[in-house]
Amino acid sequence: MVGSALALALQDSGLEVLLLDGSPMSVKPFDAQAPFEPRVSALSIASQRILERLGVWDGIANRRSSPYSDMQVWDGSGTGQIHFSAASVHAEVLGHIVENRVVQDALLERLHDCDLGMLANARLEQMRRSGDDWLLTLADGRTLRAPLVIAADGANSAVRRLTGVATREWDYLHHAIVTSVRCSKNHQSTAWQRFTDTGPLAFLPLARDGQQDWCSIVWSTTPSEAERLMALDDEAFCRELERAFEGRLGTVLNADPRLCVPLRQRHAKRYVAEGLALIGDAAHTIHPLAGQGVNLGFLDAAVLAEVLLQAAGRGERLADVKVLSRYERRRMPHNLALMAAMEGFERLFQADPLPVRWLRNTGLKLVDQMPEAKALFVREALGLTGDLPALAKH
Ligand SMILES: Cc1cc2nc3c(=O)[nH]c(=O)nc-3n(C[C@H](O)[C@H](O)[C@H](O)COP(=O)(O)OP(=O)(O)OC[C@H]3O[C@@H](n4cnc5c(N)ncnc54)[C@H](O)[C@@H]3O)c2cc1C
C-alpha cells in the first residue's frame, strides 16, 4: 500500500521510477457479495486526502468502505469510558474502515493506468553497494542497478535486513485474532474498543449493501489465550466473543474464518542512509490498537515524495543522505511520539494493581467530560496534526 502510494506521488515528476513487488500485482475483479477480507485498516482523513489527490479514493469508494463517525472506548475491568465523535470537531466522519485488499486493488488499478515502471513477481533476495549504486538481485536471478532504493517492503523488510539497518524491537506478548462477524445489533457507524484483562478488543464497523450488521474484529490477547480461541469451533468462538464484548452489539450471529497475527513493535533507528530510505512498516510497526500503521505509512510516502520533488527541482542529488535526512527529520519524531503513546496506553491497560485501575477509570471519566482535551485526541485520530505534507492538507 505504502510503496504504491509513493510511486503514484512521483508520477509525472520526470524521475525514472520502478516499483517492484514479490506479488503478481494483479487487480482482483471486485465482487460486492464476496465475504470481507480479514485484514482491514481504519483510514484517517489525512490518508483519505492523500489517496484522493493520487486519484485512488474513487476506486476505494466504488468498491467497499465504511465511514465511521464515533468511537466508544471503555475499560472492561471498571466503569471508565470515553466517547469521541466527529461532530465534536465539526467533521462528518472520523475515518473509513477499508479492507486492505480494496486499498491495494484501488492503488494497483491507478498504477496500471499511469505510465509508471512496474515489475511484478520480483522478489528481492540480495542487495549490495556497487560504486554509487545498489545492485539488487531477485529470486529468479535477474539483477537491477539503482542509485536510490526506497524500502516499502513491510514489517519484515528484506531491504532493512540486507542493508543492516538496526531496529529497536519489543514483543508485546500479544497475538491479534482478526475476522469479520455479523451481530444482531446495528454498529451505528461506531468503532468500539473494550480493554480487557488480556488486551484490547475492537469491533470496527463494516458495510455491505447499506447494511450495518457486520464488524471487523481485532482481538489482541496473550499467545496462549489466542491459541485457545483459535481452536474453538465457530459457535463457541462467537459466544466467547460476545461475552468478552459484554454483548454491546447483541448476539454475535456468525464469524468468518479467523487469522492470528503475532504483534511486535519495531522501529528502525535510522530511516535513511546514502541511497536508501525506509517508509511504512519497513520503518515502523505499531500496535493495531492505535489503528494508525498504514496512516503513518501514507504520511511517510507523501513527505518523502515532497522532499524528493523539491530536491529534484533544485537539481540536488536525490540519493544524497543529506537530502533524504530531511524526510527522516519530518517523520521520525511524529512516528516515535505516537508509538510511545501507544506503548503507554498498552501498559496502562495491562496494569492490574487496584490504584492503577482506579486511576485509569477516573482518568477516562474525567477526560470524557473535557471537550477540549477530547477534540485534541480526535484531531490526532483524523491525522491532521503535526507537520503535514501538501498532499494531506485541505
Ligand atoms: C491486526 C492488525 C490490524 C491493523 N489495523 C490497522 C488499522 O486499523 N489502521 C492502520 O492504519 N493500520 C493498521 N494495521 C497496520 C497496517 O496493516 C500496516 O501498517 C500496513 O499493512 C503496512 O503497509 P506497508 O505497505 O508498509 O507494508 P505491507 O502491507 O506489508 O506491504 C509490503 C509489500 O512488500 C512486498 N515485499 C515484501 N518483501 C519483499 C521482497 N523481498 N521482495 C519484493 N517485495 C517484497 C510485499 O509483497 C508487499 O506488497 C494493522 C495491522 C495488524 C497486524
The ligand as a Gaussian input file, in Angstrom:
#p B3LYP/6-31G(d) Opt

LIG

0 1
 C       -4.218000      -6.935000      13.191000
 C       -3.788000      -5.669000      12.517000
 C       -4.697000      -4.605000      12.403000
 C       -4.297000      -3.392000      11.810000
 N       -5.191000      -2.341000      11.740000
 C       -4.784000      -1.151000      11.202000
 C       -5.683000      -0.009000      11.132000
 O       -6.838000      -0.065000      11.550000
 N       -5.218000       1.155000      10.588000
 C       -3.942000       1.262000      10.115000
 O       -3.554000       2.354000       9.654000
 N       -3.086000       0.210000      10.155000
 C       -3.469000      -0.980000      10.690000
 N       -2.604000      -2.042000      10.738000
 C       -1.246000      -1.869000      10.182000
 C       -1.231000      -1.976000       8.670000
 O       -1.786000      -3.207000       8.253000
 C        0.220000      -1.878000       8.197000
 O        0.759000      -0.667000       8.711000
 C        0.287000      -1.844000       6.670000
 O       -0.120000      -3.058000       6.094000
 C        1.734000      -1.558000       6.224000
 O        1.731000      -1.319000       4.841000
 P        3.089000      -1.345000       4.022000
 O        2.717000      -1.005000       2.617000
 O        4.130000      -0.538000       4.717000
 O        3.588000      -2.858000       4.124000
 P        2.884000      -4.194000       3.621000
 O        1.403000      -4.019000       3.523000
 O        3.404000      -5.285000       4.494000
 O        3.445000      -4.391000       2.137000
 C        4.760000      -4.831000       1.895000
 C        4.899000      -5.145000       0.412000
 O        6.246000      -5.516000       0.154000
 C        6.281000      -6.684000      -0.634000
 N        7.527000      -7.421000      -0.283000
 C        7.872000      -7.878000       0.927000
 N        9.087000      -8.475000       0.872000
 C        9.504000      -8.383000      -0.416000
 C       10.669000      -8.808000      -1.115000
 N       11.666000      -9.449000      -0.514000
 N       10.763000      -8.542000      -2.441000
 C        9.770000      -7.886000      -3.094000
 N        8.640000      -7.466000      -2.484000
 C        8.507000      -7.706000      -1.164000
 C        5.014000      -7.449000      -0.295000
 O        4.632000      -8.294000      -1.367000
 C        4.021000      -6.307000      -0.059000
 O        3.354000      -5.939000      -1.235000
 C       -2.970000      -3.250000      11.316000
 C       -2.071000      -4.320000      11.410000
 C       -2.472000      -5.519000      12.013000
 C       -1.469000      -6.663000      12.131000

